[in-house]
Amino acid sequence: MDLAELGAFLKSRRDQVSPRDVGLPNDRRRRVSGLRRDEVANLAHISVDYYIELERGTAQPSAAVIAPLADALRLNSDEREHLYNLAGRSRPPAAPVSTVLPAMCDLLSRFGEVPAYVTTDLQVVLAQNSSAAELHGPVPVPADFTASFTYRWFVDRAVRAQFRPEDHDAEARALIADLRASAARRDPNDAAVAMLVDELTERSPWFAELWNQREVAIRRREVKRLHHPQRGMVTYHCHALLSDDATQRLIWYVASDEQVPF
């Protein structure tokens, strides 16, 4: 938390926002090119005195105040993140997106014969290459919580059959630990998480037992032994690359005798 720097940042951004940017008349008699303090305060629905304290670095804004301040000053995503950091506040989690991020899409196209796919933080596959489709089958539709690999793992024996029976417990624990980490990053009232957890708790005593153990771990790297339709049982080194906001991840499998082609 750096309140002095926060105040300087607010003033700097205030000076760079023109009245027209926020729908105010650009009076030629104005003494400042940017916004006045009272205008920012009005746009952010706070008192002028409180805003002056913020610019002086003598007050710490609450998380509830930061969002309207960022809107008033027309901050972009990086600037918003910076404002939250300066104020020592946690930024609310971004809403998960249903389309593949451009960077993830570009990387996915480069894997060639290495199985690779992009999922949401709830393990719903958004896109995959042909090698992943050959290994796992087509992308489930519709892409709601029932398409989550976590959901399908606990309700569909055919999904578990691709793994060795002796690996089932470790896979289940890893999925649940990752789900709990993802749930914590989302809004506490997130409907997708609630539906997924509630449905699995009702349908799978196995899930309910492991969920109550409250293990937490993001899946980044592990070894999987999977049955390939043509090659039989294959040992893969599984890697995951998370997006900046952790809402999407690129996952790829490298067989023990292969190399990534770039």
N, C-alpha and C positions, 0 to 999 in steps of 0.2 A: 504494500500500500504506500503510495507516494502522493499525498494530498496537494503538496506544492506543485508538483508536476501536473497533477490533474487540473488544478486551477489554470495553469499556463496553457494546457492543452485546450480547455474549454474556451479561453479567451482567443486563442489562435484560430480555432474553428469558427467562433462567432464572427471574427473579423473577415472570414472568407466566404460567409454565406450572405448573398445579396437578398434584399427584401423580396425581390421578384421570385426567388427560389422558394419562398414560403408563402407566397400569395399576398404580400404586403405592398402598398404603393411605394414607389421609389421617388420620394420627394427630393427635389433638387436642393432644398435647404438643409438636408441632413448633414450633420457634421462628421458622420462616420460612413464608410463605404459598406461595412457589414451590418450586422444586427446590433441593436442596443440591448443592454442587459434586461431592461423591462420587457422587451419583445421576446427574448428567449424564455424568460420566466413565464410569460403569458402562454407561449406555445407549449411549454412543458407542464403547465398547470401547477406551478409552485410560486411562492412569494418572491418578490424582487429581493428582499433582504436575504432570504435563504440562498438565492442564486449568487448574490454578491459574496456571501460567505464561501460558497463553493469555489468561486474564482480566486478568492484570497487564500484558499487552502486551509481554512479554519473549520470546515465541516466535511463529514464523510457522507456521501449520498447513499441512500438505501438502494437495493436492487430494483425496487419499484420505481424509484426516481430516475435511475439511469436510462431505462428504456425510453421514456418520453423525452429526456434530454437528448438522447441520440437521434430521435426522430426530429426534434426541433432543429438540431444542427446538421441534419441530413448526412449523418455519418454512414460510411459504407461498412461492410462486414468486418474488415480488418480494424477499422477505427473504433467500431463498437467493442470489439474484443479488447482493444487497447484501453478503452475507457473503463470497462469492467475490471481489468487488471490493475489499473491505477487506483481504483476505488477499493480494491481488495474484496471484490464481490465475485461470486460465481455466475457466469452467464447461463441463462436458461438453455436447456438442450434444444438444438434445432429440430424441427419436425422432419422425420425421415422422408426421403424422396423416393418416388417409385420408378424414376428413370435413371439409367446408368450415368454417373458423372463422366464428363468428357475425358478426363485423365485416365479413369479406370477403363473406359471403352478403348482408348488408344493402346493401353498396355495389354488388354485382353487380345487384341488383334495380332500381337507379336509373339504369341506363345506356340504357334504352329501345332506340332503333334503332342505337345505337353498339355495334359488336361488342365483347363483353367476356367474359372467362372466367377461372376460377381454376385454377391448376396447382400441383403440388408443386414442390419445388426440382429435381426430375429431369424436369420438363416433362411430367408426367402430368396430363391435364386432369381435374379433379374436378367441375366444373360450368361451364356456359356459358349465355348467353342465346340467344334465337332468332336474333338477328342474327349471332352468332358461328357458330351451327349452319348458317345459310344460307351463310356464307362458307367454313367449314372442314369441314362435314359433322358427323355425330353423334359423340358422345364415344366413343372406342375402348373396347371391353371385351374381356377383363377388364382391370382397371386395374393390371396389373403392369408390369415394366420394358419389355415389348414395346409397351405403349401410350404410352411416352414419345415425344414429338415428335422428340427427338434420335435415338432408335432408328429411328423410321419415316422420318426424313429420309434416313438413310444406306442403308436397305434397300429403300425403296419409291419408284420413279421417279415414281409418280403424285403423291406428296406434293411432290416437288421441282418438278413440272410447274406448280404454282400460282405459282411464282416465275419471274422472267425468268432465262434461262440465265446472263446476265452477272452476276447477283447470287448465284449458287449458292456461289461460293467464300467470299464475305463471310458468308453465312448459316451455312455450315458452320463457319467459324472462330469465329463468335459463339456458336454452340451448344456447341462443345467448350470454349471458354474459360469459359463459364458452368458447364458440367458439372464442370470441374476445380475451380472455386471452391466449388461445392456439395459435391463429394466431400471437400474439405478440411474443411468444417464438420461433416461426419458422422463417425461412429466409423470408425477406420481399417479395421475388419473388417466394414463395412456390406455385407450380402449383396446388396442391390439395386444398389448402385454396382458391386460386383465383377462381378455377372452382366451388367450393361449394358455395362461397358467390355470385359469378356472376349468377349462375344458380338459386339460391334461390331468389335473388333480382328480377330476371326477372319473375319467376313463382309465387312468393308470395308477394303481397303488404303488407301483415301482417309482413312477415320477414323484408322487406325493411324498414318499419316504425320503428320496434324495433331495427334493426341494426344501424340505424342512431342515436339512443339515446345513444350509446356508453357506455352501462353498462358493467362492468367487474367483474366477480366473478367466481372462480374455484368451481366446485361442489364437496363438500367433505362429507356433511351430510345433509339429508333432510327427510321429511315425504312424502310418496307417497300413494295415494289411487288408487289401480289398480283392475280391474275386472279379477279374476282368473277363468279359464274355468270350474273348478270343485267346487271351494269354494265361488264363487261370489265375491263381493267387499271386498277387504282385505286392511287394513292399514298396510303399511310396513315402518320400519325405514331403510332408505337407507344410506349405508356407502360407501366411496370410499377411496382406498389406492393408492397413486400415486407412480410410480417408481422414482428413483433418478433424472432422466432426464425429468420426467413428460411426456414422450412419450406414456406410457401405464398406465392404472389404473385398479385395481381390484375392482369390484362393487358387493356388496351383499345386499340382502333384508332380514330383520328380521321382521316377523309379530309381532304385538304388544303382542301376547301371547306366543311367542317362544323365545328360547335362541340359540345362536350360539353353535354348538356341540363341542367346544374345548376351 
